[in-house]
């Protein structure tokens, strides 16, 4: 097992796997290549057949999730016409991540990962079918939509840490950054295709068929994982424990994970930077349905197309990142975050849909770099026995994003949506500059 060597005592605790207590530069060790690959470096992880099946399952799940952005947001705005309610729907989906994500991290470490993922995807499929049935029977009201968003958020909180923690188990640490970048590229390809498809399905067939399409995509995700080898838990808990013992054990596991992050300055700093950049840099995605309707005076198809256009930039950024060697990733993280910030500011300055689409490409590039590099650096430097719990903390950034969406939705009701987007971009740029100049630990990460 290879991981970044321990750094000085001031930067990294010396306990756990890989901790030596010796001073060292914070760069990952090189692993000897097991065999030569015929694939370009960009697609190196695809030589592993299990990663290909894992990737197929991820595409199904991410297609459904990204289609949901347009379908749920457009439906909420159609039912109420309110930015505040649009933000509230986002909050309902994101709050469970804040409440239950650490329990998802415990599941990732204590239970077989494939089982956790397939159960979560089955629950997501059922949720989508119920939403479709409510619409088909003309029973859909905003309260049901909020409840469905909350239920889906609970499933995501318990499932997504496992998906992220599973990548190194499949490809190993040598190709981990490449696999993370390719995973991000796949997610962004679904951001390119799925929202636009969701908008078109709404326009042609209605919201009920859009939710049924999402259910079918979750089915593809379940089937894709059947070809990934089932493996036992990384750190299984005590056999035969009762409900009370399991509950107390989970709380102990969570406390240990939080203590690890608090002691490890690299983990702590990366997570704080990720949370702040999510708070300011990502709410735009959930507010675009209202933005496109009000500023550009266009409908559902234009919403999906604009989200898809932003994914073009994200896909390009992910593929470029997958092609690069693992050097200066901390600096690239800050550069990507600044690109995202400036893209948001310039997007807010135009009232022309197609000019805005150009800046959405810039936003997509920055978003892909920020997300993939944050996750890759955490995966590279985390102690393996804490990987699931650290990734569960990383996933809570989506709750932070939803909280930001709710707050910006309220602000947009008062000062306007364009002004709110500009404020988000300026705040993100300011935070990025501060971290770049005054938190050298981030920009020095290799």
MIDRENBA-191609 format. One record per residue (C-alpha): residue number from 0; residue in one letter; x, y, z. Coordinates in Angstrom, 2 decimals. Each point is the difference from the previous one (the first is absolute). Last residue first. Layout:
<sites>
k,r,xx,yy,zz
NUM,a,X,Y,Z
...
</sites>
This chain:
<sites>
k,r,xx,yy,zz
445,x,2.00,18.22,-4.88
444,x,-1.39,2.23,2.73
443,x,1.82,3.35,0.15
442,x,-3.06,2.09,-0.95
441,x,-1.95,-1.33,2.96
440,x,2.69,0.28,2.69
439,x,0.64,3.60,-1.06
438,x,-3.16,1.23,1.75
437,x,0.43,3.81,-0.08
436,x,0.53,0.86,-3.65
435,x,-1.93,-2.70,-1.85
434,x,-2.59,-0.39,2.74
433,x,-0.78,3.73,-0.03
432,x,-0.12,0.13,-3.78
431,x,-2.43,-2.91,-0.08
430,x,-2.23,1.59,2.65
429,x,-0.20,3.24,-1.97
428,x,-0.77,-1.77,-3.26
427,x,-2.78,-2.01,1.67
426,x,-1.55,3.16,1.45
425,x,0.13,1.72,-3.40
424,x,-1.61,-2.96,-1.77
423,x,-2.82,-0.33,2.51
422,x,-0.66,3.75,-0.08
421,x,-0.30,-0.10,-3.79
420,x,-2.53,-2.83,0.18
419,x,-2.07,1.96,2.54
418,x,0.02,3.11,-2.18
417,x,-1.35,-2.04,-2.89
416,x,-2.72,-1.56,2.19
415,x,-1.47,3.21,1.33
414,x,0.43,2.07,3.17
413,x,-2.84,-1.22,2.24
412,x,-1.22,-3.34,-1.39
411,x,3.60,-0.73,-0.97
410,x,1.01,0.26,3.67
409,x,-2.49,-2.74,0.90
408,x,1.30,-2.24,-2.79
407,x,3.56,0.83,1.07
406,x,-0.76,-1.34,3.47
405,x,-1.64,-3.20,-1.27
404,x,2.74,-0.64,-2.55
403,x,2.69,0.58,2.62
402,x,-1.66,-2.59,2.21
401,x,-0.08,-2.29,-3.01
400,x,3.72,0.50,-0.64
399,x,0.81,-0.68,3.65
398,x,-2.05,-3.17,-0.28
397,x,1.97,-0.90,-3.12
396,x,3.21,0.67,1.91
395,x,-1.18,-2.79,2.31
394,x,1.55,-2.38,-2.55
393,x,3.49,0.88,1.21
392,x,-0.99,-1.03,3.52
391,x,-1.16,-3.34,-1.38
390,x,3.29,-0.25,-1.89
389,x,1.85,0.37,3.29
388,x,-2.15,-2.71,1.57
387,x,0.52,-2.43,-2.86
386,x,3.77,0.58,-0.16
385,x,0.69,-0.30,3.73
384,x,1.65,-3.44,-0.08
383,x,1.93,1.02,-3.12
382,x,1.75,3.02,1.60
381,x,-0.87,2.99,-2.20
380,x,2.62,1.75,-2.17
379,x,-0.79,-1.18,-3.52
378,x,-3.77,-0.30,0.42
377,x,-0.21,3.54,1.41
376,x,2.14,1.34,-2.84
375,x,-2.14,-1.75,-2.59
374,x,-3.27,1.24,1.47
373,x,1.06,3.65,0.05
372,x,1.65,-0.36,-3.40
371,x,-3.11,-1.49,-1.59
370,x,-2.40,2.61,1.40
369,x,2.03,3.15,-0.61
368,x,1.20,-1.04,-3.45
367,x,-3.51,-0.96,-1.12
366,x,-1.55,3.23,1.34
365,x,2.62,2.17,-1.67
364,x,-0.55,-1.58,-3.39
363,x,-3.79,0.15,0.39
362,x,0.02,3.69,0.93
361,x,2.01,0.72,-3.14
360,x,-2.54,-1.93,-2.08
359,x,-2.77,1.95,1.75
358,x,1.78,3.15,-1.16
357,x,-0.65,-0.99,-3.60
356,x,-3.64,-0.81,0.84
355,x,-0.45,3.48,1.44
354,x,1.01,1.42,-3.36
353,x,-2.64,-2.28,-1.51
352,x,-2.76,1.07,2.39
351,x,0.67,3.74,-0.17
350,x,-0.62,1.92,3.23
349,x,3.68,0.13,0.87
348,x,1.72,1.08,3.22
347,x,-1.08,-3.04,2.03
346,x,1.97,-2.36,-2.25
345,x,3.06,2.24,0.46
344,x,-0.11,-0.40,3.79
343,x,-0.72,-3.73,-0.13
342,x,2.91,-0.65,-2.37
341,x,2.31,2.02,2.24
340,x,-0.79,-2.20,3.00
339,x,0.31,-3.30,-1.90
338,x,3.37,1.02,-1.44
337,x,1.11,0.97,3.53
336,x,-0.95,-3.46,1.30
335,x,1.94,-1.67,-2.82
334,x,3.11,2.06,0.76
333,x,-0.25,-0.85,3.71
332,x,-0.26,-3.72,-0.71
331,x,2.83,0.25,-2.53
330,x,2.23,1.38,2.76
329,x,-0.84,-2.93,2.25
328,x,0.49,-2.46,-2.85
327,x,3.56,1.15,-0.61
326,x,0.97,-3.43,-1.41
325,x,-1.90,-3.22,-0.67
324,x,0.66,-0.20,-3.72
323,x,-2.63,1.44,-2.34
322,x,-2.26,-1.96,-2.36
321,x,-2.84,-0.55,2.49
320,x,0.01,3.76,0.70
319,x,-0.46,0.77,-3.69
318,x,-2.88,-2.47,-0.13
317,x,-1.66,1.57,3.04
316,x,0.33,3.56,-1.33
315,x,-1.49,-0.97,-3.35
314,x,-2.93,-1.75,1.67
313,x,-0.63,2.98,2.27
312,x,0.12,2.40,-2.92
311,x,-2.53,-2.06,-1.93
310,x,-1.97,-0.35,3.27
309,x,-0.76,3.72,-0.06
308,x,-1.64,-0.58,-3.38
307,x,-2.15,-2.76,1.48
306,x,-1.22,2.33,2.73
305,x,-0.85,2.52,-2.71
304,x,-1.77,-2.62,-2.12
303,x,-2.08,-1.23,2.92
302,x,-1.19,3.51,0.78
301,x,-0.63,0.79,-3.67
300,x,-2.23,-3.06,-0.31
299,x,-1.94,1.01,3.12
298,x,-0.96,3.48,-1.20
297,x,1.56,3.32,-0.98
296,x,-0.39,3.61,1.14
295,x,3.79,0.56,0.24
294,x,0.03,1.75,3.37
293,x,-3.19,-1.37,1.57
292,x,-0.38,-3.54,-1.38
291,x,3.74,-0.66,-0.31
290,x,0.63,1.22,3.55
289,x,-2.91,-1.99,1.46
288,x,1.27,-3.28,-1.43
287,x,3.64,1.04,0.69
286,x,-0.44,0.18,3.77
285,x,1.12,-3.58,0.70
284,x,3.24,0.30,-1.99
283,x,0.75,3.49,1.30
282,x,0.26,-1.39,3.54
281,x,3.47,-1.44,-0.87
280,x,2.73,2.58,0.51
279,x,-0.81,1.87,3.21
278,x,-0.83,-2.77,2.47
277,x,1.91,-2.62,-1.99
276,x,3.18,2.11,0.09
275,x,-0.38,0.39,3.76
274,x,-0.55,-3.72,0.59
273,x,2.90,-1.08,-2.22
272,x,2.41,2.45,1.66
271,x,-1.04,-1.30,3.43
270,x,0.39,-3.61,-1.15
269,x,3.47,0.61,-1.42
268,x,1.15,1.75,3.19
267,x,-1.24,-2.74,2.33
266,x,1.44,-2.85,-2.05
265,x,3.40,1.71,-0.25
264,x,-0.02,1.00,3.65
263,x,-0.61,-3.51,1.29
262,x,-1.03,0.27,3.64
261,x,-3.54,1.28,-0.66
260,x,-0.48,-2.46,-2.84
259,x,1.01,-2.91,2.22
258,x,-2.24,1.18,2.82
257,x,-2.94,0.22,-2.36
256,x,0.63,-3.57,-1.14
255,x,0.35,-1.26,3.58
254,x,-3.25,1.69,1.00
253,x,-1.78,-1.52,-2.99
252,x,1.30,-3.47,0.86
251,x,-1.06,0.42,3.62
250,x,-3.48,1.10,-1.11
249,x,-0.23,-3.01,-2.30
248,x,1.06,-2.32,2.83
247,x,-2.69,1.44,2.26
246,x,-2.64,-0.60,-2.66
245,x,1.29,-3.50,-0.78
244,x,0.04,-0.89,3.69
243,x,-3.55,1.26,0.43
242,x,-1.22,-1.93,-3.07
241,x,1.67,-3.26,1.07
240,x,3.55,-1.08,-0.85
239,x,0.37,-3.50,-1.40
238,x,3.27,0.67,-1.79
237,x,2.00,3.04,1.08
236,x,0.62,2.54,-2.73
235,x,1.62,-0.59,-3.34
234,x,2.94,2.20,-0.99
233,x,0.35,-0.21,-3.80
232,x,-3.27,-1.87,-0.40
231,x,-0.07,-3.17,-2.05
230,x,0.37,0.11,-3.77
229,x,-2.57,-0.64,-2.74
228,x,1.69,0.08,-3.38
227,x,-1.45,2.58,-2.37
226,x,-2.21,-1.56,-2.69
225,x,-3.20,0.48,2.06
224,x,0.93,3.68,0.28
223,x,-1.20,0.74,-3.52
222,x,-3.41,-1.53,0.70
221,x,-0.74,2.35,2.90
220,x,1.07,3.06,-1.98
219,x,-2.16,-1.06,-2.96
218,x,-2.99,-0.19,2.36
217,x,0.80,3.52,1.22
216,x,-0.26,1.09,-3.63
215,x,-3.44,-1.62,-0.30
214,x,-1.23,1.93,3.06
213,x,1.30,3.25,-1.51
212,x,-1.98,-0.69,-3.17
211,x,-3.10,-0.53,2.15
210,x,0.62,3.43,1.59
209,x,0.13,1.64,-3.44
208,x,-3.08,-1.91,-1.06
207,x,-1.96,1.53,2.87
206,x,1.31,3.52,-0.71
205,x,-1.51,0.14,-3.47
204,x,0.41,-1.65,-3.38
203,x,1.45,2.51,-2.48
202,x,0.98,3.04,2.10
201,x,0.86,-2.01,3.11
200,x,1.98,-2.52,-2.10
199,x,1.88,2.87,-1.67
198,x,0.97,1.56,3.31
197,x,1.11,-3.33,1.41
196,x,2.07,-0.76,-3.10
195,x,1.74,3.37,0.38
194,x,0.63,-0.78,3.64
193,x,1.29,-3.51,-0.86
192,x,2.42,0.71,-2.84
191,x,2.65,2.45,1.17
190,x,-0.40,-0.67,3.72
189,x,0.29,-3.67,-0.97
188,x,3.28,0.79,-1.71
187,x,0.94,1.83,3.19
186,x,-0.51,-3.10,2.12
185,x,2.04,-2.00,-2.47
184,x,2.79,2.56,0.08
183,x,-0.06,-0.06,3.82
182,x,0.39,-3.78,-0.06
181,x,2.82,0.47,-2.48
180,x,1.65,2.47,2.38
179,x,-0.47,-2.35,2.96
178,x,1.38,-2.91,-2.04
177,x,3.08,2.00,-1.02
176,x,0.54,1.07,3.59
175,x,-0.34,-3.62,1.20
174,x,2.26,-1.58,-2.61
173,x,2.89,-0.82,2.35
172,x,-2.30,-0.25,3.01
171,x,-1.84,-3.09,-1.16
170,x,-2.58,-0.30,-2.80
169,x,-2.96,-1.69,1.71
168,x,0.53,0.66,3.71
167,x,1.24,3.51,-0.86
166,x,-3.42,0.79,-1.55
165,x,-2.17,-1.44,2.79
164,x,0.41,2.95,2.38
163,x,-1.87,2.31,-2.40
162,x,-2.91,-2.39,-0.49
161,x,-0.15,-0.81,3.72
160,x,-0.14,3.66,0.97
159,x,-2.93,0.32,-2.45
158,x,-2.35,-2.56,1.55
157,x,-1.15,1.14,3.45
156,x,-0.22,3.70,-0.85
155,x,-1.49,-0.76,-3.42
154,x,-2.78,-2.07,1.52
153,x,-0.80,2.72,2.53
152,x,-0.03,2.63,-2.76
151,x,-2.40,-2.10,-2.06
150,x,-2.39,-0.03,2.96
149,x,0.35,3.77,0.42
148,x,-0.66,0.66,-3.68
147,x,-3.04,-2.28,0.08
146,x,-1.36,1.84,3.04
145,x,0.53,3.38,-1.67
144,x,-1.75,-1.21,-3.15
143,x,-2.89,-1.33,2.07
142,x,-0.33,3.39,1.71
141,x,0.14,1.83,-3.34
140,x,-3.09,-1.79,-1.23
139,x,-0.30,-3.02,-2.29
138,x,-3.33,-1.82,0.08
137,x,-0.79,0.11,-3.73
136,x,0.01,-3.83,-0.18
135,x,2.89,0.08,-2.49
134,x,1.84,2.52,2.17
133,x,-0.32,-2.12,3.14
132,x,0.96,-3.14,-1.94
131,x,3.15,1.64,-1.39
130,x,1.09,1.07,3.49
129,x,-0.57,-3.55,1.28
128,x,2.05,-1.48,-2.86
127,x,2.88,2.40,0.72
126,x,0.05,-0.98,3.69
125,x,0.01,-3.70,-0.86
124,x,3.01,0.41,-2.29
123,x,1.84,1.96,2.70
122,x,-0.64,-2.83,2.49
121,x,1.40,-2.52,-2.50
120,x,3.05,2.23,-0.49
119,x,0.63,0.07,3.72
118,x,-0.28,-3.79,0.28
117,x,2.42,-0.40,-2.90
116,x,2.55,2.37,1.49
115,x,-0.01,-1.53,3.49
114,x,0.36,-3.51,-1.42
113,x,2.93,1.01,-2.20
112,x,1.77,1.62,2.95
111,x,-0.03,-2.99,2.33
110,x,-0.69,1.45,3.48
109,x,2.17,1.63,2.72
108,x,2.05,2.65,-1.82
107,x,-2.61,1.22,-2.48
106,x,-2.79,-0.43,2.57
105,x,1.96,2.21,2.43
104,x,0.34,2.61,-2.74
103,x,-3.74,-0.12,-0.60
102,x,-0.47,0.62,3.72
101,x,2.19,3.07,-0.51
100,x,-2.31,1.08,-2.83
99,x,-3.12,-0.11,2.17
98,x,-0.75,3.53,1.20
97,x,1.91,2.14,-2.50
96,x,-0.95,-2.23,-2.90
95,x,-3.58,0.02,1.27
94,x,-0.05,3.82,-0.42
93,x,0.77,-0.13,-3.71
92,x,-3.24,-1.23,-1.54
91,x,-2.23,2.12,2.21
90,x,2.36,2.94,-0.55
89,x,-0.40,-0.29,-3.77
88,x,-3.76,-0.03,0.38
87,x,0.30,3.05,2.26
86,x,2.08,1.83,-2.61
85,x,-2.77,-0.43,-2.55
84,x,-2.45,1.06,2.71
83,x,1.97,3.22,0.52
82,x,0.28,0.53,-3.75
81,x,-3.80,-0.09,-0.27
80,x,-2.21,-0.75,-3.03
79,x,-1.87,-2.54,2.15
78,x,-0.92,-3.16,-1.94
77,x,2.02,0.78,-3.15
76,x,3.03,1.04,2.08
75,x,-0.11,-3.28,1.91
74,x,-0.52,-1.99,-3.22
73,x,2.91,1.75,-1.70
72,x,2.27,-0.71,2.96
71,x,-1.06,-3.65,0.31
70,x,0.36,-0.71,-3.72
69,x,3.13,2.08,-0.62
68,x,2.10,-1.26,2.88
67,x,-1.58,-3.48,-0.27
66,x,1.57,-0.49,-3.40
65,x,3.32,0.39,1.79
64,x,-0.81,-2.69,2.55
63,x,-1.40,-2.43,-2.57
62,x,2.99,0.39,-2.32
61,x,2.31,-0.29,3.01
60,x,-1.48,-3.35,0.99
59,x,0.13,-1.46,-3.48
58,x,3.50,1.32,-0.66
57,x,1.23,-1.35,3.35
56,x,-1.25,-3.46,-0.87
55,x,1.89,0.13,-3.28
54,x,3.12,1.19,1.82
53,x,-0.16,-2.90,2.45
52,x,-0.20,-2.28,-3.02
51,x,3.05,1.67,-1.55
50,x,1.80,-0.04,3.35
49,x,-0.55,-3.73,0.15
48,x,1.53,-0.42,-3.45
47,x,3.26,1.79,1.03
46,x,1.60,1.44,-3.15
45,x,-2.40,2.91,0.47
44,x,2.26,1.39,2.73
43,x,2.53,1.26,-2.56
42,x,-2.43,2.17,-1.95
41,x,1.95,3.31,0.05
40,x,3.33,-1.83,0.06
39,x,-0.68,-1.35,-3.48
38,x,-0.92,-3.70,-0.04
37,x,2.43,-2.78,-0.90
36,x,1.00,-0.33,3.62
35,x,3.30,-1.38,1.19
34,x,-0.09,-2.25,2.98
33,x,0.13,0.23,3.76
32,x,1.37,3.53,-0.11
31,x,2.17,0.72,3.00
30,x,-1.67,2.29,2.49
29,x,1.21,3.57,0.43
28,x,-0.44,1.45,3.45
27,x,-2.50,2.78,0.47
26,x,1.40,3.40,0.87
25,x,-0.13,1.81,3.33
24,x,3.74,0.39,0.46
23,x,1.34,-1.98,2.92
22,x,0.85,0.40,3.65
21,x,0.01,-3.31,1.78
20,x,-2.76,-1.11,2.41
19,x,-0.54,-3.11,-2.05
18,x,-3.73,0.06,-0.66
17,x,-0.84,-2.30,-2.92
16,x,-2.88,-1.70,1.68
15,x,-1.18,1.75,3.08
14,x,1.69,2.39,2.43
13,x,2.56,2.60,-0.99
12,x,-2.34,2.97,-0.08
11,x,0.47,2.32,-2.93
10,x,1.03,3.62,-0.58
9,x,1.77,1.09,3.16
8,x,1.58,-3.41,0.47
7,x,1.65,0.28,-3.37
6,x,-1.43,-1.94,-2.88
5,x,-0.92,-3.65,-0.19
4,x,0.45,-1.68,-3.33
3,x,-2.77,0.10,-2.56
2,x,-1.59,-3.43,-0.41
1,x,1.00,-3.41,-1.20
0,x,-1.47,-3.32,1.12
</sites>
